[in-house]
Amino acid sequence: MKVLIVLTSHDKLGDTGRTTGFWLEELAAPYYRFQEAGWDITLASPKGGQPPLDPKSNEPATQTDQTRRFEADPEATSALANTVRLDSVTADDFDTVFYPGGHGPLWDLAEDPTSARLIENTLRAGKPLALVCHAPGVLRHTLNEDGTPLIHGKQVTGFANSEEDAVELTDIVPFLVEDELKRLGGIYTKTDDWQPYVVHDGLLITGQNPASSGPAADALIQLTAARP
């Protein structure tokens, strides 16, 4: 199986002067799930090359066994330093696609037509797709073939408003993931803040927060294995 992992290239946290990017656990935990499943992994980002890491995702309090393993893994760090440009790949090249979060995707991937077409074409080809934490916000401009929002009427989750409040970025982010998913007609549900929670609706898998990234990857592996 070939999986494409799509990371952000955006590193500015609004007008705060602080940096952001992707959340390390949301890459590392799925990366090793996919590797252990024997999958061929390709990393991509809008600009290619080294994607920006949210520095808060590598502080002692947020490190995990998987993040430490990733940072000590020369093969993994080399792949991260050399992501392919998102516009150089298509849905035809992969069996499935996974989007880690972090705040960065709210600025670039959420507005990126290449990303939107990748998501639409993946699902239309009957291939599963998963997004976690802030990454479900990347669905905001994706459409069904009849022009309706892709997630209209679908069960979804993503970073909760209460979790955004907890990290004190409610007034900084360009939009709130929970509010946007609801605005698009998604049937949004969540669990307690910071607890693992994964929602599966057809070929679409969404996870609420960083702790949901490993379970979302497991769900994607199971769903892909169940396909004819």
Secondary structure, DSSP 8 states (H G I E B T S, - for coil): -EEEEE-----B-TTSS-B--B-HHHHHHHHHHHHHTT-EEEEEESS-B---B-GGGGSTTT--HHHHHHHT-HHHHHHHHTBEEGGG--GGG-SEEEE--SSGGGTTGGG-HHHHHHHHHHHHTT--EEEETTGGGGGGG-B-TTSSBTTTT-EE--S-HHHHHHTT-TTTSSS-HHHHHHHTT-EE---STTS--EEEETTEEEE-SGGGHHHHHHHHHHHHHH--
